[in-house]
Amino acid sequence: MIEMQVDGIAFDAATMSPIVMLTDSDGRRALPIWITQEQAKAIKLAINQQMAPRPLTHDLMVNILEGWEMELDRVVIHSLKDNTYYAQLRLKQGDQTRDVDARPSDAIVLALRLDAPVWVMEEVISNASIPVDQDEDERERREFRQFLSNLSPDDFAKFGN
């Protein structure tokens, strides 16, 4: 799993649909997740640490978790099927933990409100992420090719046994 940060809300140029952007800690990969306008508003409020005049659904959930002394340990975006992302909330209460199915957008809002980490399975990252820093990726590929071209069979003997 790779920990990701919420980078913000972007908009699809063709459809003007909102997209929540998650980025890895190196800022090298971004994971775009298309969301609704309402979900985008809730995420923006959470990013800016603002509250609606009356509790929204996510605020209600936060109040329930806190009222029952439950902790959101983490959010895990675990799969992508038919262009739909799937996530789970890892909830803790004392020494008990439970995983609860959630839409990624809802899970992200809760993670932002409760300061919980967002993790994404590596398979999801490899299938759906977009490169952010292509120059750095190319530099690493060149360095790796250079490293490989300088290897000899004797180098492998150094690591044996």
Residue pairs with C-beta under 8 A, 6 or more apart in sequence:
1 76
1 119
1 120
1 121
1 122
2 24
2 119
2 120
2 121
2 122
2 125
3 24
3 25
3 117
3 118
3 119
4 22
4 23
4 24
4 31
4 77
4 118
4 119
4 120
5 22
5 23
5 24
5 25
5 118
6 20
6 21
6 22
6 43
6 47
6 108
6 111
6 112
6 118
7 21
7 22
7 23
7 30
8 20
8 21
8 47
9 18
9 19
9 20
9 21
9 40
9 43
9 44
9 47
10 18
10 19
10 21
10 32
11 17
11 18
11 19
12 18
12 19
12 34
17 34
17 35
18 34
18 35
18 36
18 37
18 39
18 40
19 32
19 33
19 34
19 35
20 32
20 33
20 35
20 39
20 40
20 43
20 104
20 105
20 108
21 30
21 31
21 32
21 33
22 30
22 31
22 33
22 77
22 108
22 118
22 120
23 29
23 30
23 31
23 132
24 125
27 132
27 133
28 131
28 132
28 133
28 136
28 137
29 125
29 129
29 130
29 131
29 132
30 129
30 130
30 131
30 132
31 77
31 120
31 124
31 125
31 128
31 129
31 130
32 128
32 130
33 77
33 85
33 104
33 105
33 108
35 43
35 105
36 105
39 103
39 105
39 106
39 109
42 56
42 58
42 105
42 109
43 105
43 108
43 109
43 112
45 51
45 52
45 56
46 58
46 108
46 109
46 112
46 113
47 112
51 59
52 59
55 63
57 106
58 106
58 109
58 110
58 113
59 113
61 106
61 110
62 110
62 113
62 114
64 70
65 71
65 72
65 91
65 114
68 93
69 93
70 91
70 92
70 93
71 91
71 92
71 93
71 114
72 89
72 90
72 91
72 110
72 111
72 114
72 116
73 90
73 91
73 92
73 97
73 116
74 90
74 111
74 116
74 117
74 118
74 119
75 87
75 88
75 89
75 90
75 102
75 104
75 107
75 108
75 110
75 111
75 116
75 117
75 118
75 119
76 87
76 88
76 90
76 99
76 119
76 120
76 121
77 85
77 86
77 87
77 104
77 107
77 118
77 119
77 120
77 121
77 124
78 86
78 87
78 88
78 121
78 124
79 85
79 86
79 121
79 123
79 124
80 86
80 124
80 127
80 128
85 104
85 124
85 128
86 101
86 104
87 101
87 102
87 103
87 104
87 107
88 99
88 100
88 101
88 102
88 107
89 99
89 100
89 102
89 107
89 110
90 97
90 98
90 99
91 97
91 98
91 99
91 100
102 110
107 118
108 118
110 116
111 117
111 118
131 137
